[in-house]
Structure formats: structure tokens, C-alpha cells
């Protein structure tokens, strides 16, 4: 009997009751029965994003909302600042380029966080920068950028917008759209929302809505103006992903009504902190030791251990799927998830599996020491 | 006990076994377990589209694939011909306009089919037309355009592409992408595929792939070149809607391995023909009598019957949801679905419910005569 366990930082496991909610008979999106479902989703997303501003819902993966956050806010030739410290920072730059937006990139070593002072300098050097594109939690490296501090810098610098990829931050750790002055916040269903991929979310401040008025990039499916016009009526411009929204309704009940958003944040932070200590306890190095995100921990595969063999043993012999590195880190790190539907016992067992696979692949450490450390840290 | 029954031309009911397939634990899209699922979906879609060309899969609703079919094939200033005979024909024109494509529209009365000769004339008048955008089955009116005949005209007219919105045609009735010389065929999951909305499909011929090479419209999420590059490896450029693809795998088994595609076409045509006769038997008028699509039948609400009251009684007292008219037809017609997971007994019962609601709203006809007609026509 080999149980399969998914530990990637998206998709994450979907709770049984959410899967059952999605297995309900489908409703028509124009029928009166669906409207209360949509309304609860719309309001629940505002709570998770900590905003009074509207949060639009697209049938798309998270990248669709990132696309929207460029193609609906800027115009070809506009100047944007992009923080690029991993694969998802690179994606902001690629999207800007696709729409003819001029970009200044702050390149940050993979695994490090950007300094807010660097943002301030860049904005001083280029007063024509209209928007700052940032990754809250860089899932490719496990690093967390200081969104709150950067927002202060941007908000004090003039009429600019700050756009945050919070795909692995919203519902993961403290992130307050309104209180921190974030203009656009983007997320997706397969992360803290514990759903399959296929829904993208985008919160849009009043200031960002003003930017929409003058944007001239071409777009049709991702039309934020059309979406915000019908959103208060609990409608989307095009057919929504109804099944996933039935699941979102249930998942938001778990997050907001049962666990409570701040408790969700604390749980995730605690699992991440215990995992980091457990990895250190057996001599492993973290990729983002100074600015770790609670979403995922990226661990450097130690010298002498073959990355693909380690992953294969973990998956085929022990049943665990963790994430490989991306880009130049492929085969050099592994990434274990904390965001979403994971509790302390899931995490302790996953750490034990990682130890077993390391041992089977020639790594010498006291077997069980990581699981022991995590158990100690995660006890009441 | 009020049973709820959905009879809209998308979303359509999802078979129990497809809902259970989607309720499976989620897989990671990069994990080896998911690759055979993706491969079966990819090959199955080719069978439904009747093509050897690749069929890309987007996490989006069908409109996303329509957007792709403009933004990845043409350039601003290019000239396109659009057949506009309902809401979905209008959508092609809107998308072209959004991307700065010049359009010549052939306006067809809602409920009628375009004449292939009109296409031929328009292509003669404007030799610079590069692409013809067409709706196979115009869901807003229940009319079917003669795709095969139009493709002959276009294919004999030079190096032009024909792009077909087959959202309610693929898997519904005979539609052969390769044999008929269709360059681009677009569909979506919540129609003949019997899934919730959230997947969009786009088949792309070699000629269309040549058009992609020179297209300069801006796009990022809908990047057909990026998708076709990774499709043979059973991957998507961005995270796919994994849960829906688990359902697609199961739905394709029903369509292709169990019922058989041509039998699916015949079943749908037969349900549609019987419904048309049943409506006529009680004196009702069809919106598209001369060119009816098998996807849906649009019926004119008779004089003296209040459209919204008829719909409300049907939904609240009898449990049936049928579709209202769109645009200027709102409240003036109702549309009953045949595509997807409907059999003859579903259809006979729905016809009986329509009769009951008409009677309750003052329409005088021999109650049960429509159900009798359908029963007679649908017997073996």
C-alpha cells in the first residue's frame, strides 16, 4: 500500500469537503441559485485580500490575472519597475515586454529579498515610472519580499501604483491590501485557497481603476473594466468556472468562518519555521535563509546527493511529491509546501520521508533528527 | 420534492462519473502520473475535432480561445471577414476590434444562416481579407451556419484562413476539421464535453501556424506558439486546470470509447429534430426554422404569454432551467439544450414541463401533445 501525498507549493491537496462541493450538480451561472454562491465568493475574497476594493474572478490560472494587471493598467511605451528575483519576477518582466511596456528591472539574487531602498533609488532615477511590479512570495526560491515596506516607498513617491503577485501570499501570511496601500493584488485558486487550478483573482484599488481609464493595451478576454462593471451584480463578463466557484465557496468557509484568516496565517508560518529548523538540524542549507516565505521552503540538495534520484525515491518508494527547482536550480533544490491544506502531522511525516530519501541517496545524518526537531517545535 | 434539471445550452449537466473523476485527489501537473491523463485528453480532442493538427488546451472559458484565435493569428490593421448573425458572431467582431483588426461584417438576420455565396462575394470585393471568422452553431439563436460549404469557398479563394467558433458544434454534430479544410476550430468544456466551464480548446492547422509566425498582436497568457511548443510533451505553458482535465479524460471515454463520436452526433440531431416537431405540434414558432442547429432549439414565446413568468414557473414550480434569449431577444424566446448529457427521456420530460408552464401562463393548446409527438418520434 503506497499512499500518494502531494507537497508541492501549488497545486496543494484539496480538502475532501471541497472536492465534494465541486462534485455537486452544476448550476447555470445566470440562474438565481448561483448568485448567492458568487456573492459569498466575492465577499470572502475581499476578506482574504483584506480590502474593500473589488476582487474580480477570472476563469484562468494565476498568470491570467498577472497578464490582466499589465494589459489593463499600462500602455505601450509606459515605464514600469520590476523586481526580478526568481521565475515569477521574470514573468512580470516578460508580460511587460509582451505589451510593449518599457521595464527597468531590479535583479535580485535568487533566494534573496529586495531592499526597499533599492526601489526608492530606482524611482528617484526614473521619475517616469508609473507602476512597480513585485512578487510577494517568490515560489521558485522560497524568498519573501518586504511588500509592506516597499508599498510605503511607492506610496510616498507620487501617483504610482504597486502591483503585487500574491499568488502564494494571499491567505498564506499577513498581507493587507488596503492598510498597506497595495493597488493591485493577484492570486490563484490552487494555493492557499486549497482548490484545483483554474481561478485567478485580482483586487483593484481606486487608484488602479483610474489607471485603467487611460490604458491602451489590447485585450479582450481579460477585460477588467467589463468585469468590474458586472461584478457587483455577481456576474462575470464571460462564463465563469462554476464548478471551481462551488469549491471556492466551501474553501472560504473553512478559511474565514472556521479556522479564521489570522489563524491560517499563524499555522502556515509555524509549519514553515519548524521545517526550516528541522532541515538545519540535519545540516541542510536553505536557499532563502534570510527572507524565508511561509509558502514554501526551498532546500539545497547537499553535495553527494543526486537530485533526480532523491526526488524519484521520494515519489516512487515513499509516495511523496515535492517540487523540483525551476530554471538553473532544476535538480539542485527541492521545495516543500506549507500553504494550504497542511497541518503539523502532515508536515512532520513529510520531513521524515525527506530524511529517508536523503539517507537512501547517501546523505549521512542522524536519521529521524529532522522529524524529532519538527515534533518538538510543533508540540502545543 | 422538487428535482432541479438544467437544460441550458451550456453549462449542461455533468455525468456522475465525470463529477467523481474530478473529485479525485489532485495531481501535480509536472508529476509523471498526470502525463498519461494529459496525453489521452490531447489525443481525444483531436478525435472530436477530427484532426491530425494539434489542439491546445487553455484554462479559460471558450471566449479565451476565441481571443487567442484573433490575437495570435492576425496583426493590427489586417483585414478580417466576420459573419455576424447573433451574439457570438458579434463577439468575433468585438475581438477583432479590440486588437485593431479591420473587419468587414456580413450581417445575417438572427435565426438565419449565412449564404456561402455572400462570403464569396465579400472575398472578391476585398482581396486583402486574410481570415474569415465564423460561428458554426450560433447558440444565441439556435441557427447553424454551413461551415463545410463556406470552407470550400474560402479554401478556393487563396491563402486565407477560416476560423470556426465550434463551441456548440464540436462533439455536437458532424464537424470535420481536416476533411473540410478548417484552419482553426475553437471549443469549450461546458458543452458537448459535459464538463463544468473552465477549459478552452483550439485546433490549429499548419496554415494557421504559418499565420502565427507573422502575427504581431500583443498577448501573454494566450500564447499559442508557447502552447504548441510544449503540447507534444503533454504540458501547458502555465498551470493547467488539472481537476477539469481529470474530468475531460473521463468524458472523452464516454464520447469516444463507449458511445462513439458519430453516434453522439446522431443522438443529438435526433433529440433536436424531435424537439422541433414537438414545438410545432402545439403551434409554436421556431426562431431558426430553416437552419436549425442540433445544439439548441430556440422557440418563440407565443403572443399572450409573459416570457419571464413562463421561465419563473418552469424554474420554481417545475424545477427546469432553460435559457432565456440574449440581447434584443431577452424575454421573447426560450432555448432548450440538446448537446451533451441528454437522452430521449430527459428531452421528453423537458418538453412536458414546457407544455405545463405554457398552459399555466395562458397558452391554449392540447396539453401533452408536444410530449406525445416527441415520444412517437424518439421511439425505436
HADDOCK unambig.tbl for C-alpha pairs under 7 A between the chains (distance, minus, plus):
assign (segid A and resid 11 and name CA) (segid B and resid 28 and name CA) 6.03 0.50 0.50
assign (segid A and resid 13 and name CA) (segid B and resid 25 and name CA) 6.87 0.50 0.50
assign (segid A and resid 13 and name CA) (segid B and resid 26 and name CA) 6.17 0.50 0.50
assign (segid A and resid 14 and name CA) (segid B and resid 25 and name CA) 6.81 0.50 0.50
assign (segid A and resid 14 and name CA) (segid B and resid 26 and name CA) 6.71 0.50 0.50
assign (segid A and resid 19 and name CA) (segid B and resid 23 and name CA) 4.98 0.50 0.50
assign (segid A and resid 20 and name CA) (segid B and resid 23 and name CA) 6.52 0.50 0.50
assign (segid A and resid 23 and name CA) (segid B and resid 19 and name CA) 4.99 0.50 0.50
assign (segid A and resid 23 and name CA) (segid B and resid 20 and name CA) 6.51 0.50 0.50
assign (segid A and resid 23 and name CA) (segid B and resid 23 and name CA) 6.16 0.50 0.50
assign (segid A and resid 25 and name CA) (segid B and resid 13 and name CA) 6.86 0.50 0.50
assign (segid A and resid 25 and name CA) (segid B and resid 14 and name CA) 6.81 0.50 0.50
assign (segid A and resid 26 and name CA) (segid B and resid 13 and name CA) 6.16 0.50 0.50
assign (segid A and resid 26 and name CA) (segid B and resid 14 and name CA) 6.73 0.50 0.50
assign (segid A and resid 26 and name CA) (segid B and resid 196 and name CA) 6.80 0.50 0.50
assign (segid A and resid 28 and name CA) (segid B and resid 11 and name CA) 6.05 0.50 0.50
assign (segid A and resid 59 and name CA) (segid B and resid 59 and name CA) 6.66 0.50 0.50
assign (segid A and resid 59 and name CA) (segid B and resid 60 and name CA) 4.79 0.50 0.50
assign (segid A and resid 59 and name CA) (segid B and resid 61 and name CA) 6.11 0.50 0.50
assign (segid A and resid 59 and name CA) (segid B and resid 198 and name CA) 5.70 0.50 0.50
assign (segid A and resid 60 and name CA) (segid B and resid 59 and name CA) 4.80 0.50 0.50
assign (segid A and resid 60 and name CA) (segid B and resid 60 and name CA) 4.70 0.50 0.50
assign (segid A and resid 61 and name CA) (segid B and resid 59 and name CA) 6.12 0.50 0.50
assign (segid A and resid 61 and name CA) (segid B and resid 239 and name CA) 6.10 0.50 0.50
assign (segid A and resid 63 and name CA) (segid B and resid 221 and name CA) 6.47 0.50 0.50
assign (segid A and resid 64 and name CA) (segid B and resid 221 and name CA) 5.60 0.50 0.50
assign (segid A and resid 67 and name CA) (segid B and resid 220 and name CA) 6.38 0.50 0.50
assign (segid A and resid 67 and name CA) (segid B and resid 221 and name CA) 6.26 0.50 0.50
assign (segid A and resid 95 and name CA) (segid B and resid 220 and name CA) 5.99 0.50 0.50
assign (segid A and resid 98 and name CA) (segid B and resid 218 and name CA) 5.94 0.50 0.50
assign (segid A and resid 98 and name CA) (segid B and resid 219 and name CA) 6.23 0.50 0.50
assign (segid A and resid 98 and name CA) (segid B and resid 220 and name CA) 6.15 0.50 0.50
assign (segid A and resid 99 and name CA) (segid B and resid 218 and name CA) 5.48 0.50 0.50
assign (segid A and resid 99 and name CA) (segid B and resid 219 and name CA) 6.90 0.50 0.50
assign (segid A and resid 196 and name CA) (segid B and resid 26 and name CA) 6.81 0.50 0.50
assign (segid A and resid 196 and name CA) (segid B and resid 241 and name CA) 6.70 0.50 0.50
assign (segid A and resid 196 and name CA) (segid B and resid 242 and name CA) 6.35 0.50 0.50
assign (segid A and resid 196 and name CA) (segid B and resid 243 and name CA) 5.67 0.50 0.50
assign (segid A and resid 197 and name CA) (segid B and resid 239 and name CA) 6.88 0.50 0.50
assign (segid A and resid 197 and name CA) (segid B and resid 240 and name CA) 6.62 0.50 0.50
assign (segid A and resid 197 and name CA) (segid B and resid 241 and name CA) 4.86 0.50 0.50
assign (segid A and resid 197 and name CA) (segid B and resid 242 and name CA) 6.31 0.50 0.50
assign (segid A and resid 198 and name CA) (segid B and resid 59 and name CA) 5.71 0.50 0.50
assign (segid A and resid 198 and name CA) (segid B and resid 198 and name CA) 6.63 0.50 0.50
assign (segid A and resid 198 and name CA) (segid B and resid 241 and name CA) 4.73 0.50 0.50
assign (segid A and resid 218 and name CA) (segid B and resid 98 and name CA) 5.93 0.50 0.50
assign (segid A and resid 218 and name CA) (segid B and resid 99 and name CA) 5.47 0.50 0.50
assign (segid A and resid 218 and name CA) (segid B and resid 218 and name CA) 6.68 0.50 0.50
assign (segid A and resid 219 and name CA) (segid B and resid 98 and name CA) 6.23 0.50 0.50
assign (segid A and resid 219 and name CA) (segid B and resid 99 and name CA) 6.90 0.50 0.50
assign (segid A and resid 220 and name CA) (segid B and resid 67 and name CA) 6.38 0.50 0.50
assign (segid A and resid 220 and name CA) (segid B and resid 95 and name CA) 6.00 0.50 0.50
assign (segid A and resid 220 and name CA) (segid B and resid 98 and name CA) 6.16 0.50 0.50
assign (segid A and resid 221 and name CA) (segid B and resid 63 and name CA) 6.47 0.50 0.50
assign (segid A and resid 221 and name CA) (segid B and resid 64 and name CA) 5.60 0.50 0.50
assign (segid A and resid 221 and name CA) (segid B and resid 67 and name CA) 6.27 0.50 0.50
assign (segid A and resid 239 and name CA) (segid B and resid 61 and name CA) 6.10 0.50 0.50
assign (segid A and resid 239 and name CA) (segid B and resid 197 and name CA) 6.88 0.50 0.50
assign (segid A and resid 240 and name CA) (segid B and resid 61 and name CA) 6.99 0.50 0.50
assign (segid A and resid 240 and name CA) (segid B and resid 197 and name CA) 6.61 0.50 0.50
assign (segid A and resid 241 and name CA) (segid B and resid 196 and name CA) 6.70 0.50 0.50
assign (segid A and resid 241 and name CA) (segid B and resid 197 and name CA) 4.86 0.50 0.50
assign (segid A and resid 241 and name CA) (segid B and resid 198 and name CA) 4.74 0.50 0.50
assign (segid A and resid 242 and name CA) (segid B and resid 196 and name CA) 6.37 0.50 0.50
assign (segid A and resid 242 and name CA) (segid B and resid 197 and name CA) 6.32 0.50 0.50
assign (segid A and resid 243 and name CA) (segid B and resid 196 and name CA) 5.69 0.50 0.50
